[in-house]
Amino acid sequence: MATDNDVVDTIQLKPDARLVKSLGAHHTLESAIADLVDNCLDAGADRISIRLLTKDDSLVQVEVVDNGKGMGPSAIDKAMTLGHRRDYGADDLGHFGVGMKAASFSHSDVLTVWSSTIDEAPVGRRIRRADFSKDFSCERLSNRATAAARRRRKEVVGSTHGSTVVWTSIRATYRGANADEARTWMANVERDLRSHLGVTFHRLIEKNALTIDILVDELAYAEEAIGTPVKPIDPFGYANTGRPGYPKKITAKSGTQSFELTCHIWPPKTDIPGFRILGKSGDSFQGFYVYRADRLLQVGGWSDVANRSPQRQLARVVLDDAKAIGTFLTMNSEKSGLRFEPIFKDALSHATARDGTTFDDFLADAEATYADGNRRTRKRQPVITPDRGFAPGLRRAVKNELPLKRSDSLTVQWKRLPTGEFIDVDFGNKILWLNQRYRHLLSPGGGSLNDAPLVKALLFLLTHHVFEGAHLGPKDKDNIALWRAVLGAAIEVEATMRSSND
């Protein structure tokens, strides 16, 4: 065995630049952009604009623009250096010194960064992945270009100071020749990104500490376009707990160190955003939710501490203690899930709440709540929520009798249709139109917004399932044609009978 006396000298072994090719290998597009948002937050930004720019229906450029404190020449050079680790604060989301490079090169081949502070000249740097993987080279960009980037930042986020990260030569894009498929792919990308950012940063968005907007548009028209804000998705946003006594705090200890878990049980038979995340059912999101500085690092999963099962789908656990990361948990560079160390599992096995509840007791309570909900609830399927045009009393009656799909709502409105037609279906906007010509027959007292409740109730029960599908199938179209024909004839008969009795 070698001893210290056997050391002759020390040499420096520099990293092989080819390791760049493996950077960000585990990043999804959503997690990569979320990593860039982390950098914006560490820079003090409270407004971030994410711009997904296309050309000929293909994604060609991604921009993340913020109003943070920005960087000067020295700071931006360090930021572009692979593995450079600045002094991280307790609440900083950055951790490894590779985040921006790994996130960017996971999906693009060229990374450009523009930045400016309040009191320093604007700067710009560009890294080409092919060159960076040879010799870590980085291009400095002209004063003219950096000044232009600063002006554009002012237009996008209302601030000259801050940073703009740009990806070009995008590898993550639809590669086929079908325009409809390309547009569908882009729509799915935007949907998934909104969901991911909405849940990852939901706490910051909810308390108005952060505004994120997303723009998807053609590159040629992007300067004039305005993004749409990301809405928060709270994985604990239920109105009433699923079981009395919950949420409940359980404390786990190991030696002199400890951490606290908050155990939640969702109400059974829930189908709202927050329980359902990223377009998937709530069953997929049982488990641990780990936060650091109000940023969600792990969205569910039991991490080998417990087994996933349908009976545990109401169980979710919050760990919101930054000190636990690094001791009980280990974060990966993509910040997409954590490794739960053996010390965590040992501590959890002895953890208890003040009333003596253990972690196993919590799982058993969640299973019992799920079982009780299945026994009590009738087998009626959730329906679209009746909204504008339905009287409040009618909406309450539907809610009392049927579970509602909170994510979708149906409006009923009057407009002038051809004679002999009574209804029309606007599937895309979720509107059931009624013919204004016959309104006086069904609402003789006047034309209030919530008139004709009986007719509207009958039409809701008849048609709601058509609006709940992803698209209109052949059977739906045939039913709509049937309703138009029969109801159109019926309303004409009604009008004739009314006129003959006058």
Order of alpha helices (4+ residues) and beta strands (2+ residues): alpha-beta-beta-alpha-alpha-beta-beta-alpha-beta-alpha-beta-alpha-alpha-beta-beta-beta-beta-beta-beta-beta-beta-beta-alpha-alpha-beta-alpha-beta-beta-beta-alpha-alpha-alpha
